[in-house]
Amino acid sequence: RNLLATGCRTLFVVDFGMAQLFESATTYTNILVASNAEATGTITMCRIKNDYHIKTPLEQYVAANAVTMATPTKTECWIPYDKTEFDIISKITSKGIPLREWAINISRGVLTGFNEAFILDTDTRDRLVAEDPNCASIIRPILRGEDVKAYVPVWANLWIIGTFPALNLDISDFPSIEKYLNSFRKRLTAKPKDYDALTNGQWKGRKSGSYEWFETQDSIAYHQEFSKPKIIYPNMTKFLPFAYDESEGYVCNDKAFIITGEHLKYLTGILNSTLWKFAFKERFPELLGDTREVRKVFFDKIPIIKPYGDFEEKIAGKVVEIVAAKKNGKSTAKLEREMDKLVFRLYALDYDEVKIIEPEFALTRWEYEK
């Protein structure tokens, strides 16, 4: 990207997204035209959407829908925005500060190396605790990426044996867990660094590492973060949900991330809003089926507006209402519409801009502006 941005003159990029243009092959098509000339500092991009018909001359469609923007820096993705949306997204982006500059920590969930041993159903957890009540202190409720929903996760009654290497546990202090994990011992043992697969065959245990056989594969030096109020989100998702956990103490697996630190309720409201998805969904790599990869390397570059006035109090209060309603099985549609209005107002968007973001926005112009 840096070469194309600075080492030549990139004239335009046409991106067909997930559209399949050929009957006989699966392809993800992109047309890039560049010339051997000095870079201009701008780039013209066009995203081909579902309204494009193959009989329409491509150059006509591009001329009508392309957006010219400043060339992204070498670390930024090139995103072909819709022409009618580009100005609004630029306005939203300009008001924010990248999340990497906030007083927050983003941490990955736990990689065990063998989930079949470390993740328990409730019956197994209860049996181990009945045999040794002391082990309850290191068995924690766990969320998988698929369990994370907007505002409130849907826990699948699963637990993780939290023998994180960073804890330096003596497994003999937890006899029921030691006995249980010992039944998987061959599969849990780390591969010796000098193991010769050609002579001995494929290794049946976990990869090489400094962990003990009864410990999770990752050290999890940040294990205390799971006990704090946090935002939880999946690493691959179609719906971009962000759950808020203040008191349940959920751990998550390596298919999810957690955010701890400042302004968490405020961030939960913004991250679940229609505005945030509209402005930033395209920042994340697109996988099949409109699924997005929300890795930290992309996520912490997202600029979010810092709270001002009484917006943090209002947004945080609305998050508390939504979380409580969801936990009680009540509809939150009205509350989430109110959240959207708060976030639109936070970014000082006028009614016409709001209707571009959300054509089905329920409020009238008068209701929104009053």
C-alpha positions, 0 to 999 in steps of 0.5 A: 500500500505504501508503494502504491501511495508514494512510489507511483500515481495511483489513478483509481481503485475499483473494489467489487467486494464480495460480488462474484463476477464469474460463473466458473470461479470464485474470485474477489475482484479489485481493479487498480490503475496506476501510472509511472508518475509522481504521487499526487497525495490523493486517491480515487476509490469506488465500491461496486454495490448491489445496485450495479448492473453488468450492462452498465458501462463500468466507467459510467458507474465509477464516474458517478460513485467514486470518492477522491480522498487523501491517500491513507498513511502506510499503516491504514487500510484503503476503504472505498466509501459510498459517495453519499456517506463519505462526508458524514464518515469524515465528520465522525472520524475527525471528532474522535481520538484513536482508542490506543490513546485512551486509558484502556487495555485491550486483551485477548481471551484465553488460549488453553491449547486443548479446550476439551480438558479445560472447558467444563459443563456445569455438571462437571464443574459442580462435581469437581467442586463437591469433591474439593470446594477449594477448586471453586476459586480457580474455576470461572464462567467462560464466554466463547466468541459466539456467546457475546451479544450486544450489551449482555452476553448469553452464557452457555453454562460453561466454565474454565479451569483457570490454571494460568501459568502466571498464577504459579499454582501448585496443582496438588492444592486442587486434588479434584482438578489434578485428578480430572486433568490427569486423565488428559495428561498425554494430550496436555503435555508440551512437546519437548523442544528436541522432539524428533517427529521423523523418528517418533511420529507426530506429537500427540500433545500441545506445542512446545512452551514453558507451561506445566502439563496442568496449565493453560498454554498462554501465560495470561499475565493479565488474568486480573483484568477478567475480574474487573468491569469490562467490555467483551467483543468477539474477534470475528463477527457479523453483527459487531456486538459489545457486551458489558460485564460489571459483576459476573467475572466472565473469562473469555476464550481466544475467540474474543477480546476484553476492554478494561479501563476508563469510560466503559459504559460510555464506550459500550453505548457508542460501540453498539450504536448504529452510528458506530457501525455505519462509520467504522464497519468497513475498517475491519477486514471482510470475511465470507458472509459479511463477517468482520475480523475485529482484531486489536491491530485494527480496533485500537486505531478506531477514533472515538469522540471523548465525552463532553458535557453531560453525554457520558452520564446520559449514555452510561445511564442508558447502558445501565437501563438496557443491560437491566432490561435484557437481563430481565428478558424485556424488549430494549428496542425503544431504549436502543433507539434512544441510545442512537439518538444520544450518539447522533447528538453527541456527534452533532449530526443534523437530521438529514445526516441521520437519515442517511445513516439510518433511513428507518430512523423512527423520530421526526425532524422535530422530535430529533431536534427538540 
